[in-house]
Every structure is written in structure tokens, then in C-alpha cells.
Amino acid sequence: MNLRHAILVLTATYELTSEQHNELNQLAALGEPPPDLARSLHAGLAIVGVALGGLGILFWIAANWQSMPPGGRFALLQTLLVAALLGAWLRPAARVPLSLLGFITCGGLFAHFGQTYQMGADPWQLFAWWAALTLPLCLSVRHGVLWTAWATVALTAALLTGFIVPGRTLFHASLGSWVPALVLAAAFRFLPALGSTLWPMRLSMIYATTGLCWIAIISLLDHAFDATYVLTLACVVGLACVFALRRMFDVFVMSALGFGINVLVTGAAARVLLDNQNVHAGSVLVTGCFAAGLLAATIKLIVFLTRVHTGEHIA
């Protein structure tokens, strides 16, 4: 329940005075900061600082590539990796940020190896090995920050892998973009042993929605309303119906799915109304009004589902 909204409703219903309204605000502690704000702020700043520091070292090595010998570059990256992992093991309070530093350094080490020794490896192999070798780290730490970074790397590897096989159709090539994302989203949602938060699941679902919408738009532009467009639109609508349930509801995922449906349906309407050489102003106006109305209806539906599932209303 939204306490601020409840206090406003109580004030209006019982015609409370300003003093009584202020007393209710004090009882609800609306003027005080959240109790876990300091802890969350410190943890967030530590994670951001470590991530920026690790990326800064990698960029510094890249900027001084010619002036540093290969052995010095390898020694610096390996020392940073070992120090980060040892620190994460010995200092539980700093385990998450130091593990993230080790995760980033591991990727930089792979990239440095690929640049130093040109062995003809494909980019997907870099991301695949990066995800495979850092999976034990994520399983041991079991934190949403590590899982979010790992999901980004793993899904990038899956996306790049889907397009290396020649002769595949557009739909089959796209399976590497959204099918692994849906599998990871289900794992993060239904496997509490992973210790994941909502953000890895949200990232995976946004990744899956983007992949589905991308393949549908390409199909719509090339072949109009073929089976690929219809199937991908049905997948996005089906996912939206699943996440509209109380047990599965998440406003971030619903917003991404709703936006994807808007893009696909509006694209289809534009293809029908504007699919000729003589585009009239009336067709453009109708398309714009349709897109605005569909977006307004989507927002209204998401707000309604949020109030119903989270209870942020006064019955």
C-alpha cells in the first residue's frame, strides 16, 4: 500500500486539520530517509567505483598498447585478476565489488590475448569462454550484480553464435538471440538457489523482447505479413499475458513487452497505410493517431495491473 496516498485519502475523507495531517506524516516516517538507504548507497558506490576502476585500467592498457611490452600487459592484468579474486575470498564485506572487478579483468585478459596472438578466433568464442570460465565465480558469489554482468556476456555469445552457420533462415538465425534469453530469465526467476535479484531476469527479458521485435520488423519490411512476423508477434503477446499474472508480474518487463507490442503493431499499421509511393498526409495522421492511442492504452493497462498486483490503492 502507498502510505502517502493513504494519508491523503484519510485526510480528505475525515476532513483532518493540517496539524493532524502532519502527525500522520510523522507517524508514517515519510520525511525520513529509507532505513537501508546508507547501506544500499555505499554498496552501489563501491560497485560503480570498482567497475569504473577496472575499465579504466583496461582502457589505459589499450591507450598505451605500443609503449608496453606484451609481458608487462599480461603481468598487469593477471596481477589485477589474482588480487581481485583473493580480495573477494578474504574480505566478505567487499566480495561483490571485487568479484565484479575480477569478472571484468577476466574479459580484458581474453581480449588482450586475442589482440596479441592473432589466431583467427571468432568474437563469439571470446564471449563464450568468458561466460564459461566466470560461471563458477557467479555461482559462488550468487549476487544479482554478478549475474547481470554474466547474463550480458552469455547472451552476447549466444547472439553471435546464431549467425555463424551459413544457409539458415532469418528466423532460425534469430533463435540465438531470444531463446537463450528466455531460458536465463526462467532460471533467474524460478531458481532461488542462484541468489539472483530481479535485475538479471529483467535484463534477459528485455534482451528477448528486443530480439523478437528486431526479427519481426525485419520480416515485416522484407516480406510483409509472413509467418515469421505473426509468430514473433504471438510470442511477444504470449509473454505479456504470462507476465500480466500476479505471480509473474514485473512492471519493468511489462513495460518492455508493451513497448515491443506497440512497435510491432504500429509497424504493421504503417505498412498497410503507407505502403505505396504516394504517401498522403491523412495516412500519416491516421498512423500517428493510432500509435498514440495504442501507447496510451498500453500505459493505462500497465498502471492498472500495477495497482491491482501491488495493492497501491485504497479499497
C-alpha positions as CSV (number, residue, x, y, z in Angstrom):
1,M,0.0,0.0,0.0
2,N,1.2,3.5,-0.8
3,L,1.3,5.3,2.6
4,R,1.4,8.8,1.1
5,H,-1.7,8.1,-1.0
6,A,-3.4,6.5,2.0
7,I,-2.7,9.6,4.2
8,L,-4.1,11.9,1.6
9,V,-7.2,9.8,1.3
10,L,-7.7,9.7,5.1
11,T,-7.2,13.4,5.3
12,A,-9.8,14.1,2.7
13,T,-12.3,11.5,4.0
14,Y,-12.2,12.6,7.6
15,E,-11.5,16.3,7.0
16,L,-8.4,16.3,9.1
17,T,-6.7,19.5,10.0
18,S,-3.2,20.4,8.9
19,E,-1.8,19.5,12.3
20,Q,-3.4,16.1,12.2
21,H,-2.2,15.6,8.7
22,N,1.4,16.4,9.8
23,E,1.1,14.0,12.7
24,L,0.1,11.2,10.3
25,N,3.1,12.0,8.2
26,Q,5.4,11.8,11.2
27,L,3.9,8.5,12.3
28,A,4.5,7.1,8.8
29,A,8.1,8.5,8.8
30,L,7.6,9.9,5.3
31,G,10.0,12.7,6.0
32,E,12.8,10.4,7.0
33,P,15.2,8.6,4.6
34,P,14.7,4.9,4.0
35,P,16.3,2.8,6.7
36,D,18.6,0.9,4.2
37,L,19.5,3.9,2.1
38,A,23.0,4.3,3.6
39,R,23.9,0.6,3.1
40,S,22.5,0.5,-0.4
41,L,24.2,3.7,-1.3
42,H,27.6,2.5,0.0
43,A,27.2,-0.8,-1.8
44,G,26.2,0.8,-5.1
45,L,29.1,3.3,-4.9
46,A,31.6,0.5,-4.3
47,I,30.3,-1.4,-7.3
48,V,30.3,1.6,-9.6
49,G,33.8,2.6,-8.4
50,V,35.3,-0.8,-8.9
51,A,33.7,-1.2,-12.3
52,L,35.0,2.2,-13.4
53,G,38.4,1.4,-12.0
54,G,38.7,-1.9,-13.8
55,L,37.5,-0.4,-17.0
56,G,39.9,2.5,-16.6
57,I,42.9,0.0,-16.2
58,L,41.8,-1.8,-19.4
59,F,41.4,1.4,-21.3
60,W,44.8,2.6,-20.0
61,I,46.4,-0.6,-21.3
62,A,44.7,-0.1,-24.7
63,A,45.9,3.5,-24.9
64,N,49.5,2.5,-24.1
65,W,49.5,-0.6,-26.2
66,Q,52.5,0.3,-28.3
67,S,54.6,1.5,-25.4
68,M,54.1,-1.5,-23.1
69,P,55.6,-4.9,-23.9
70,P,53.3,-7.9,-24.1
71,G,54.7,-9.4,-21.0
72,G,54.1,-6.3,-19.0
73,R,50.5,-6.1,-20.2
74,F,49.9,-9.7,-19.3
75,A,51.5,-9.3,-15.9
76,L,49.4,-6.3,-15.0
77,L,46.1,-8.0,-16.0
78,Q,47.0,-11.3,-14.3
79,T,48.1,-9.5,-11.1
80,L,44.9,-7.5,-11.1
81,L,42.8,-10.6,-11.6
82,V,44.5,-12.6,-8.8
83,A,44.4,-9.6,-6.4
84,A,40.7,-9.1,-7.1
85,L,39.8,-12.8,-6.6
86,L,41.9,-13.1,-3.4
87,G,40.4,-10.0,-2.0
88,A,36.9,-11.3,-2.7
89,W,37.8,-14.5,-0.9
90,L,39.4,-12.9,2.1
91,R,37.1,-9.9,2.5
92,P,33.5,-11.0,2.6
93,A,32.3,-7.3,3.0
94,A,33.9,-6.4,-0.3
95,R,33.2,-9.7,-2.1
96,V,30.7,-8.4,-4.6
97,P,32.6,-5.4,-6.0
98,L,35.9,-7.3,-6.0
99,S,34.3,-10.2,-7.8
100,L,32.9,-7.8,-10.4
101,L,36.4,-6.4,-10.8
102,G,37.7,-10.0,-11.4
103,F,34.9,-10.6,-13.8
104,I,35.8,-7.5,-15.9
105,T,39.5,-8.3,-15.7
106,C,38.9,-11.8,-17.0
107,G,37.2,-10.4,-20.1
108,G,40.0,-7.9,-20.6
109,L,42.6,-10.7,-20.3
110,F,40.8,-12.7,-23.0
111,A,40.6,-9.6,-25.3
112,H,44.3,-8.9,-24.7
113,F,45.2,-12.5,-25.6
114,G,43.2,-12.3,-28.8
115,Q,44.8,-9.0,-29.8
116,T,48.3,-10.1,-29.0
117,Y,48.1,-13.5,-30.7
118,Q,46.0,-13.3,-33.8
119,M,44.7,-16.8,-34.0
120,G,41.6,-16.2,-36.1
121,A,39.1,-16.8,-33.4
122,D,35.6,-15.5,-33.8
123,P,34.2,-12.9,-31.5
124,W,31.6,-15.4,-30.2
125,Q,34.3,-17.6,-28.9
126,L,35.7,-14.8,-26.7
127,F,32.4,-14.2,-25.1
128,A,31.6,-17.9,-24.8
129,W,34.9,-18.6,-23.0
130,W,34.4,-15.5,-20.8
131,A,31.0,-16.7,-19.8
132,A,32.1,-20.3,-19.2
133,L,35.1,-19.5,-17.1
134,T,33.4,-16.9,-14.9
135,L,30.3,-19.1,-14.3
136,P,31.9,-20.7,-11.2
137,L,32.6,-17.2,-9.8
138,C,28.9,-16.2,-10.2
139,L,27.7,-19.5,-8.7
140,S,30.0,-19.0,-5.6
141,V,29.1,-15.3,-5.1
142,R,25.4,-15.6,-6.0
143,H,24.6,-11.9,-6.3
144,G,22.5,-10.0,-8.8
145,V,25.3,-7.7,-9.9
146,L,27.5,-10.6,-11.0
147,W,24.5,-12.4,-12.6
148,T,23.6,-9.3,-14.6
149,A,27.1,-8.9,-15.9
150,W,27.3,-12.6,-16.7
151,A,24.0,-12.6,-18.5
152,T,25.1,-9.8,-20.7
153,V,28.2,-11.7,-21.7
154,A,26.4,-15.1,-22.2
155,L,23.6,-13.6,-24.2
156,T,26.0,-11.7,-26.4
157,A,27.9,-15.0,-27.1
158,A,24.6,-16.7,-27.9
159,L,23.6,-13.9,-30.3
160,L,26.9,-14.0,-32.1
161,T,26.7,-17.8,-32.3
162,G,23.3,-17.8,-34.0
163,F,24.6,-16.0,-37.1
164,I,27.8,-18.1,-37.9
165,V,26.0,-21.0,-39.5
166,P,25.5,-20.3,-43.2
167,G,22.3,-21.0,-45.1
168,R,20.0,-20.6,-42.2
169,T,16.7,-18.6,-42.5
170,L,16.3,-15.3,-40.7
171,F,14.0,-16.9,-38.1
172,H,16.4,-19.8,-37.3
173,A,19.3,-17.4,-37.1
174,S,17.4,-15.3,-34.6
175,L,16.9,-18.2,-32.2
176,G,20.2,-17.5,-30.6
177,S,19.0,-14.0,-29.5
178,W,15.8,-14.7,-27.7
179,V,15.6,-18.4,-26.8
180,P,18.7,-18.3,-24.5
181,A,17.4,-15.1,-23.0
182,L,14.0,-16.7,-22.1
183,V,15.9,-19.7,-20.6
184,L,18.0,-17.5,-18.5
185,A,15.0,-15.4,-17.4
186,A,13.2,-18.5,-16.3
187,A,16.3,-19.7,-14.4
188,F,16.7,-16.4,-12.6
189,R,13.0,-16.3,-11.8
190,F,12.4,-19.8,-10.6
191,L,15.8,-20.9,-9.2
192,P,16.3,-19.2,-5.8
193,A,19.5,-21.1,-5.2
194,L,21.2,-18.8,-7.7
195,G,20.8,-15.9,-5.3
196,S,19.7,-13.7,-8.1
197,T,17.7,-10.5,-7.8
198,L,15.1,-9.2,-10.3
199,W,17.6,-7.3,-12.5
200,P,19.2,-10.3,-14.3
201,M,15.7,-11.6,-15.1
202,R,14.7,-8.1,-16.3
203,L,17.8,-7.9,-18.5
204,S,17.1,-11.3,-20.0
205,M,13.5,-10.4,-20.8
206,I,14.4,-7.1,-22.3
207,Y,17.1,-8.9,-24.4
208,A,14.5,-11.5,-25.5
209,T,11.9,-8.8,-26.3
210,T,14.5,-6.8,-28.4
211,G,15.4,-9.9,-30.3
212,L,11.8,-10.9,-31.1
213,C,10.9,-7.4,-32.2
214,W,14.0,-7.0,-34.3
215,I,13.3,-10.2,-36.3
216,A,9.7,-9.2,-36.6
217,I,10.4,-5.8,-38.0
218,I,13.0,-7.2,-40.5
219,S,10.4,-9.7,-41.6
220,L,7.7,-7.1,-41.9
221,L,9.9,-4.9,-44.1
222,D,11.0,-7.7,-46.3
223,H,8.0,-10.0,-46.7
224,A,5.0,-8.1,-45.2
225,F,2.8,-10.3,-43.0
226,D,4.5,-13.7,-43.3
227,A,4.6,-16.5,-40.8
228,T,7.8,-15.1,-39.1
229,Y,6.1,-11.8,-38.2
230,V,2.9,-13.5,-37.0
231,L,4.8,-16.0,-34.9
232,T,7.1,-13.4,-33.2
233,L,4.2,-11.1,-32.5
234,A,2.3,-14.0,-31.0
235,C,5.4,-14.8,-28.8
236,V,5.6,-11.2,-27.5
237,V,1.8,-11.1,-26.8
238,G,2.0,-14.5,-25.1
239,L,4.9,-13.3,-22.9
240,A,2.9,-10.2,-22.0
241,C,0.0,-12.4,-20.9
242,V,2.3,-14.5,-18.7
243,F,3.9,-11.5,-17.0
244,A,0.4,-9.9,-16.5
245,L,-0.3,-12.7,-14.0
246,R,0.0,-11.8,-10.3
247,R,2.8,-14.3,-9.6
248,M,4.9,-13.2,-12.6
249,F,4.1,-9.5,-12.8
250,D,7.0,-7.1,-13.1
251,V,6.5,-3.6,-14.2
252,F,9.8,-3.3,-16.0
253,V,9.2,-6.5,-18.0
254,M,5.6,-5.5,-18.8
255,S,6.8,-2.1,-19.9
256,A,9.4,-3.7,-22.3
257,L,6.8,-6.1,-23.6
258,G,4.2,-3.4,-24.0
259,F,6.6,-1.2,-25.9
260,G,7.6,-4.2,-28.2
261,I,3.9,-4.8,-29.0
262,N,3.4,-1.2,-29.7
263,V,6.4,-1.2,-32.1
264,L,5.2,-4.3,-34.0
265,V,1.5,-3.3,-34.2
266,T,2.3,0.2,-35.2
267,G,4.8,-1.0,-37.8
268,A,2.1,-3.3,-39.3
269,A,-0.4,-0.4,-39.4
270,A,2.2,1.8,-41.1
271,R,3.0,-1.0,-43.6
272,V,-0.7,-1.1,-44.5
273,L,-1.4,2.6,-44.6
274,L,1.8,3.9,-46.1
275,D,2.8,1.0,-48.4
276,N,2.6,3.0,-51.6
277,Q,4.6,5.6,-53.4
278,N,2.1,8.4,-52.9
279,V,2.0,8.8,-49.2
280,H,-0.8,11.1,-48.2
281,A,-0.9,13.4,-45.2
282,G,-4.1,11.7,-44.0
283,S,-2.4,8.3,-43.9
284,V,0.5,9.7,-41.8
285,L,-2.0,11.4,-39.5
286,V,-4.0,8.2,-39.0
287,T,-0.8,6.3,-38.3
288,G,0.3,8.8,-35.7
289,C,-3.1,8.9,-34.0
290,F,-3.2,5.1,-34.0
291,A,0.3,4.9,-32.4
292,A,-0.5,7.5,-29.8
293,G,-3.8,5.8,-28.9
294,L,-2.2,2.4,-28.6
295,L,0.6,3.7,-26.4
296,A,-1.9,5.4,-24.2
297,A,-3.9,2.2,-23.8
298,T,-0.8,0.3,-23.0
299,I,0.3,2.7,-20.3
300,K,-3.2,2.6,-18.8
301,L,-3.2,-1.2,-18.8
302,I,0.3,-1.3,-17.1
303,V,-0.8,1.2,-14.5
304,F,-3.9,-0.8,-13.8
305,L,-2.0,-4.0,-13.4
306,T,0.5,-2.4,-11.1
307,R,-2.3,-1.1,-8.8
308,V,-4.0,-4.5,-8.8
309,H,-1.0,-6.7,-8.3
310,T,1.0,-4.5,-5.9
311,G,-2.0,-3.2,-3.9
312,E,-1.1,0.5,-4.3
313,H,-4.7,1.7,-3.9
314,I,-7.2,2.2,-1.2
315,A,-10.1,-0.2,-1.4
